[in-house]
Amino acid sequence: MKKVIISLCLLLGLIATSTLTISCEGGKKKVPTLGKSQSAPYELLLVANKEWLKTMAGQSLSVVLNSPIEGLPQPETHFRLTTVNPQDFDGTFRLFANVIQVKIGKDYPEAKVTMIHDAFCKPQLIITIEAPNDEEFITLIRERAELILSMFDDCEITRERGLLQKHFSGKVQTEAKKQFGIGIKAPQAIDQIKSGKNF
């Protein structure tokens, strides 16, 4: 009789546990796992109407995004630019690490710049520029051009630093430690080393 009672208690315990587990599972909110961003370093996707880009407002943005990086011996733009119309911003386009969206019209009463991280993939930065009309858009771009570029630059540097923590040239690191007593993580592609007096 004792065995029957113990068996019944164990069975009831298992049923209660499985019921509890099912209840908990049903209450959990599943968070979708973000895929990895697929664009190349310093590649930027501009989501804007291609006809609008021919206007004065569109040109004001293009000038900023195609401006050269200061301090280099030859002109070189901040980013390699790809443009897509808003209705086509889906699929693989959403896997770009750097995205800038333009939204102009009466639906956007205030001229402002907003940013969001990791919306469709990781790492990702999406900057949205909103304005009620072209005039306010131009004013906003003039005021915030440096800020917009620096935000994308900072994200690129952070991403590159993260990659170098995992993938770096062991040959360079070993030689730098041996010659100078310092640790340095150089890109894997740098694998040629030259030693010499005052070099």
ABEGO torsion letter per residue (X at the ends): XAAAAAAAAAAAAAAAAAAAAAAAAAABBBBBBBBBBABBBGBBBBBBBAAAAABAAAAAAAAAAABBBBGBABBBBABBBBBBBAAABBEAAAABABBBBBBBEAABABBBBBBBBGAABOBBBBBBBBBABAAAAAAAAAAAAAAAAAAAAAAAAAAAAAAAAABBBAAAAAAAAAAAGBBBBBBAABABBBBBBGX
